[in-house]
Amino acid sequence: MDKINIVYIDDDDDVILSRYLGEKYTNPNFQIEHEDILFDPNKGYESLIQNPSVMHANIIIIDS
């Protein structure tokens, strides 16, 4: 079974979206893995680019 990695990035976590991605978003043809990343503006965007989860994500959702 193919796997889809979804990464959700936000500086203020959206619990409802995170719950949907982690519990309710399913697909019978794919194994879906989900991870939340809390963005720290003091570290800058370079910290996100170097994050292994971001580097291996198939889908990235960013809430600015």
Backbone bond lengths (Angstrom), bond angles and torsions (degrees), N, CA, C in turn:
res aa  C-N    CA-C-N  psi(-1)  N-CA   C-N-CA  omega(-1)  CA-C   N-CA-C  phi
1 M - - - 1.459 - - 1.535 108.18 -
2 D 1.312 116.25 134.09 1.458 121.37 178.08 1.520 110.63 -72.22
3 K 1.330 115.25 153.25 1.456 120.86 -178.11 1.529 109.99 -117.89
4 I 1.324 116.54 139.91 1.461 123.13 174.93 1.518 107.72 -117.78
5 N 1.330 116.02 125.49 1.458 122.06 177.24 1.521 108.99 -100.77
6 I 1.330 116.29 120.53 1.460 122.42 178.85 1.524 107.94 -111.97
7 V 1.325 116.45 128.81 1.464 121.94 177.41 1.522 107.82 -119.11
8 Y 1.319 114.95 127.97 1.466 122.23 178.00 1.528 107.63 -109.51
9 I 1.336 116.82 121.25 1.464 122.68 -177.38 1.522 108.91 -115.70
10 D 1.333 115.74 130.96 1.469 120.61 179.01 1.521 108.61 -156.56
11 D 1.311 116.17 150.99 1.463 119.65 175.14 1.522 110.98 -87.35
12 D 1.328 116.90 -11.89 1.464 123.44 176.34 1.524 106.22 -142.54
13 D 1.318 115.74 100.92 1.463 122.10 -171.28 1.520 112.99 -54.51
14 D 1.327 116.38 132.82 1.460 123.78 175.85 1.526 107.24 -96.91
15 V 1.319 116.85 102.89 1.454 122.61 -174.09 1.528 111.68 -61.77
16 I 1.310 117.65 -38.67 1.468 121.07 -177.84 1.529 110.71 -66.10
17 L 1.329 117.33 -46.36 1.463 120.35 178.50 1.523 110.50 -64.65
18 S 1.303 116.90 -42.59 1.451 120.93 179.40 1.527 111.13 -61.37
19 R 1.316 117.35 -43.45 1.464 121.15 178.88 1.524 110.34 -63.61
20 Y 1.315 116.95 -41.94 1.464 120.48 179.06 1.533 110.80 -60.81
21 L 1.326 116.26 -47.62 1.460 119.53 -178.88 1.527 111.84 -65.93
22 G 1.323 116.64 -36.86 1.448 119.79 -176.02 1.511 115.35 -82.54
23 E 1.333 117.72 -29.97 1.449 119.85 -172.78 1.524 114.28 -117.27
24 K 1.297 117.84 -37.69 1.459 120.28 -169.41 1.530 114.19 -103.46
25 Y 1.338 117.84 -21.63 1.456 120.11 -178.48 1.523 108.26 -84.25
26 T 1.305 116.73 107.87 1.458 121.33 -179.84 1.521 109.97 -133.80
27 N 1.310 114.88 160.64 1.451 121.61 177.27 1.524 107.14 -147.70
28 P 1.315 118.67 126.06 1.464 119.88 -176.37 1.527 113.85 -66.38
29 N 1.329 117.75 -17.02 1.459 120.97 -177.37 1.521 114.25 -94.74
30 F 1.345 117.19 -9.23 1.456 120.98 -175.33 1.527 110.87 -137.13
31 Q 1.311 115.17 147.27 1.457 120.69 168.10 1.529 105.90 -87.46
32 I 1.315 117.57 121.23 1.461 121.16 -175.99 1.516 109.58 -108.29
33 E 1.330 115.54 123.53 1.455 121.50 175.73 1.521 108.18 -112.81
34 H 1.318 116.20 140.30 1.457 122.17 -173.96 1.524 109.48 -130.31
35 E 1.328 115.79 140.04 1.462 120.88 176.21 1.517 109.63 -141.06
36 D 1.331 115.93 139.54 1.466 122.36 174.52 1.523 108.53 -99.28
37 I 1.327 115.79 138.66 1.460 121.11 174.52 1.519 107.46 -126.17
38 L 1.312 115.42 124.94 1.461 120.98 177.29 1.526 107.90 -86.78
39 F 1.334 116.22 117.03 1.466 121.71 -177.96 1.521 109.83 -79.62
40 D 1.327 115.91 128.64 1.464 122.73 175.55 1.519 107.68 -104.52
41 P 1.346 118.43 106.99 1.472 120.36 -177.65 1.527 113.44 -59.26
42 N 1.313 117.53 -23.09 1.466 120.33 179.05 1.524 112.02 -69.64
43 K 1.330 117.22 -23.84 1.463 121.12 179.22 1.523 112.22 -88.86
44 G 1.322 117.75 -18.14 1.464 121.88 178.10 1.514 113.45 79.78
45 Y 1.316 114.77 171.48 1.460 121.16 -177.20 1.525 112.93 -70.37
46 E 1.328 116.96 -22.97 1.456 119.60 178.96 1.522 111.29 -60.43
47 S 1.333 116.86 -32.85 1.465 119.90 178.62 1.534 110.72 -64.69
48 L 1.317 117.20 -32.22 1.463 120.05 177.54 1.524 111.33 -71.35
49 I 1.307 116.26 -42.71 1.468 120.58 -178.49 1.523 110.75 -62.43
50 Q 1.334 116.75 -32.14 1.459 121.04 -178.43 1.527 112.97 -87.54
51 N 1.313 117.60 -5.84 1.457 121.74 -179.72 1.531 109.41 -71.48
52 P 1.343 117.75 125.62 1.471 119.89 -178.11 1.535 113.80 -58.54
53 S 1.316 118.02 -35.10 1.466 120.31 179.02 1.520 111.14 -64.91
54 V 1.311 117.09 -40.09 1.468 121.76 178.33 1.527 109.71 -68.01
55 M 1.318 116.09 -40.84 1.467 120.29 -178.33 1.532 111.77 -63.41
56 H 1.326 117.88 -29.89 1.460 121.07 -176.51 1.520 113.36 -103.96
57 A 1.322 117.38 6.77 1.473 120.99 -177.78 1.518 111.17 -74.60
58 N 1.325 114.62 143.69 1.457 120.79 171.36 1.520 110.06 -89.35
59 I 1.330 115.99 -33.83 1.454 122.09 -179.86 1.520 108.07 -132.55
60 I 1.329 116.60 131.37 1.459 122.00 177.73 1.521 107.80 -121.11
61 I 1.326 115.68 125.67 1.470 121.59 176.95 1.522 106.70 -111.67
62 I 1.337 116.38 121.48 1.462 121.21 -178.39 1.528 108.71 -118.83
63 D 1.317 115.20 126.80 1.463 121.73 175.62 1.516 106.65 -108.24
64 S 1.324 116.34 115.02 1.470 119.37 -176.58 1.503 112.04 -98.98
